[in-house]
Amino acid sequence: MIPGQIRDLQLSEDCRQLDLDSSLLFPCSCYNVDVQLNVAQEVPWHWHEEAEAIAVVQGRVRLQAGGDAWLLEEGEGIFLNSNTLHSARLVDGGACRLHSLVFSADLLAGVPGSVFEQRYLRPLLRSPTRALALRRDTGWQREAVGAIEGAYSAFAAEAFGWELLVRGELGRLWLLAASHAAPAGPALEENSDTHRLKEMLRYLHENFDRRVLLKEVAAAASIGKRECLRCFRRTIGVAPMQYLLKFRVRQASRLLAETDLPITEVGSRCGFESPSYFTLTFRRLTGQTPRDYRRYFTGSESR
């Protein structure tokens, strides 16, 4: 079995990842991500209830989670706790490939209320630590990246017993993360920036096909325009309207690759007021015109 290749994520209105392919029997998804193939060469901001473990196997990537950012190179990785809003972006051009496992803590817990759940899982899930960068020059972090790659390899091979091997490697990773995370306190509450961002991103995703005003985005989180701008720049690093442009292009790329709608209609459906502005923006963010993009992914001429 070859783990699924992610070209772009399917997201709900509030940035929750929708295309997880795990099952109740084995709640773990495995991905081989070529960041170059994503729109604007980035994995968009998103979140999920599951934890995620990422290993960089080629190139360099800038990974952001909340207000923190890390430059990760080949042989390094990151552990992302449950419900952590995050994104990844290509650095310096060139190839960039990630191995990612998105998994539920239930995979490791066994029966509800087990010693695994109480002693190891709950403390990390309740920890204020939302992400742990895994560097090559630290022993336990190298071991953690090795566990990610071990889990990925077992998942990909799908030999007899692969589920046990994946569970074992993820258990090793979890133990390392739990041993080095900040101590758990009371039930962890989502910080105000993350909560506001989810509300504002939801609004943008629901209204991307029409003209959107900054005051409307701010009102979605019950804050003023200046605080809206600060919130976006503190966490995401761009203004709301810059984010909206990228999201519109991402939606357009999906329509170009998956439908035969005329290019002018694709642009209109995605909130671009004129075909020329659509083409200009799409080319600036992807390096290709909408026509060339459709030809590359479908092999067909476009209207």
N, C-alpha and C positions, 0 to 999 in steps of 0.2 A: 504494500500500500504506500503510495506517495502522498504525503500530507498536502492538503489543499493549498493552492497558490492564491494569495490575496492580491488582486490588482487594485481594488478599492473596497472600502467597507460599506455595507448596507447599514444605515443608521436610522433609528427612530427620531421623532421630533426633538427629543431631549438628549440626543447624542448617545443613546444606549445602543451598543452593537447588537444587530439583529441576526447576522449570518453565522452565529455559532452553530457548529454541526455536531455537538456532543449529544449524548442520549442519557436518559435516566439510569440506564444500566451501567454506563461508564461516562460520567460527566467531565469529559476532557476533550478539548479540540486542539488540533495541532496544525500549524501553518508554516509554510515556506514563503516568506514575503520578499519580493523584489521591489524595493522602494522606488527604483527608477521607473517602474511601470505605473506607479500611482500618479494621479493628477497632481501637478505641481511638485512631483517627486517628494511626497510626504504622506504619512499615515494621519488622517484627520483626527481632530480632537474627539474622543469618545470615552465611554466608560462601560463597565459591566459589573455585575455582582460577583463574578468569579475573580479569583486572583490570576495574575499572568506572569509568566517567566519568559524572558527574551534573551537570546544569545546572538551576538553579532558574529556572523561567519565570513563576512566579506565587506570591506569598505569601512566607512565611518558614518555615524548617525548622531544627530542631536535629538535627544529624547527629553521631553518635558512632562512633568507631572505636578499639577498644582502650580505653585510659583517657582519651583526648582527646575533646573535644567542640567543635563550632563552630556558631554561629548564622549561617546562610546566608540571604541575601535574593535577591530577583529580580535576575537578571543575574550572580549568583555561582555557584560550583560547587565540585566536589571531584574529585580523582583518587584512586582507591583501588587500592592494589597487590594483587597476587595473595594469596589466602588471608587476607585481612583481615576479621576479625569486625566487623560494623558494623550500625547501625540508624539510623532517621530518625523524627522525631516532629514533628507539627504544632505551630506556635507561634502563640499569640494567636487561635486560631480562624480562621474565614474560609477562602477557597479557597487551596489550595497544590498546585501542579503541578510535577512534575519530569520532565525528559527524561533517560533513562538508557541507556547503551550498555555491555553486558557483553561483553567480547571476550577471546579467547585471544591471547597473545603470538605464537602460531604464525601468526596472520593477517598479522603484520608481518615475520616472520622470513624468509619465503621458504624456500629449501632449508635443511636442517639444517646447522649449522656456518657459515652465511653471515656476512659481515661485519656485517650488521644484528643478527644474534643475538649475536655475540661482543662487538661494540663498544657496542651500545646497549640490547639487551634484557636480557641476563644481569646487567649491572651494576645496573640498576634493580630487577630481580626479587630480587637479593641485597642490595639496600640496606636499612638499618634503617628507612628512611622507609616507613611503611605508608600514609600519607595525606598529600595536599597540598591544603589549602584554596585556592580560587581566588577572589580578591577583585576588586572592580570598580576599585579605586584603584591597582592595580599593573599596569604595562604587559604583562609576559609572562603574568600570570594572566588578564587580560582576553582576550589572544590565545588562551589555552588554552580559556576558556569559548567563545570564538568557534569554535574547532575542534570542540568537542563539538556545538554547535548546527549547524555545517556538516555534520558526520557524520550527525546526526539528520535534517536536512532532506533530504540525499541518500538516506538509507535510506527515508524516508517517500515521496519522490517516485517512486522505483523506475524512473527513466528509464534509457535505454540508458547503460551505463557506471557505474551507481550504485555498484557494488561497488568500482570503482577510486577513486571519489570518497570513499567512506567510509574506505577503506584509507588514502588520502592524508591525510585530516583526522585520523584516529587516529594516523598516523605523526607528524604535526605536534605533536599533543598529547603523544605519548610523548617526542619530542625535548625539548620544553619541561620535562616532568616529570623526565626523566633529567638535564637540565642543572642542575636546582635541588634534586635529592634529595641526601641525605647519601651520601658515597662508599661503595661496596660494600666489604665485608670478606670474611672467610671465609663459607662457606655459611651463610645466615641460619637460625638456629634459632628456633622458635616460643617466645615468652616463656612463663614458667611460668603466669601468670594466664590467658593465652589457652588454653593446653593444658588447664589444670584446668577452665576454663569449658566447653570443648567436651565434656569428659567428663561434667561435671555436667548440662549441658543435654541431652546424649544420654540420661542417666538420667531426667530429668524428662519428656522427650518419650516415652520408652518406657513410663512408668508414670503418665502423667497421669490415667488413668481410675480410679485407686484412691487410697486415702489414702497420702500420702507423708510421711515424717518427715525432719526436717533432718539427723539423723545418717546417714540413708541417702544423702542427696544428697552429704554430705561424704565418705562412704566411697567413693563412685564415683570421686573424685579422690584418694583416699588421704590426706585431710587431716582436721583436726578441725573441729568445728562453728563455732568462732570464726573460723578462717581461711576457712572456706566463706563466712560472712557478709561478711567483709572483702573477699574476692575478688569477690563479686557487686557489692558497693557500690562498690568501686574502679573497676570496668569498666562494669557495666550500670547502676548507680545505684539499684537496688532490691534488696530481700531475695529469696532464692530462692522463698519462698512467694507473694510478690507477683507475681513472674515467672510462677509456675505458674498462678495465677489468670488472668492475661492469656492464657496459652497455652490453658488450658481454654476460655475464652470464644472464642478464635480458632478452635479446633476445632469448638466448638458452632456458630459462625456458618457454617462450611462445611457442616455437616450440615443446618442450617436452610435454607440456600440451595440445596442440591443434592439433598436427599432429602425425602420426605414422612413421615418418622418423627414420631410424636407428640412434642410439646415435652418432656413429662416424660421420655420415653426418651432424647431428645437430652441433657438435663441429666445423667441417670444415666450414660450412656455416656462423658460427659466429666468424670466424677469429682465431680459435685455431689451432696451427700448428701440434699438435699431440693429439691423443685420451687420452694419459696419462696426459698431461698438462691440457686438458679440464676437466677431472675428478677431478684432484687435485685442480684446481682453483674453480670449481663449488662447491666442497665439502667445501672448505675453506670459501666461501662466503655465502653458504646456510645451511651448516651443514648436507647436504645430497649428496649422489652420484646422477648423472643424472638418473640412473636406479631407485633409490628409490624415487626421486622426481616425476618421471613420474608415478610410481605405486601409490604414495600418491594422486596425483590429477586426475588420470584417472582410477585407479583400475586395470590397465592392465600390463602385463609383457612387457618388452621392449627388443629390439634387440641390 
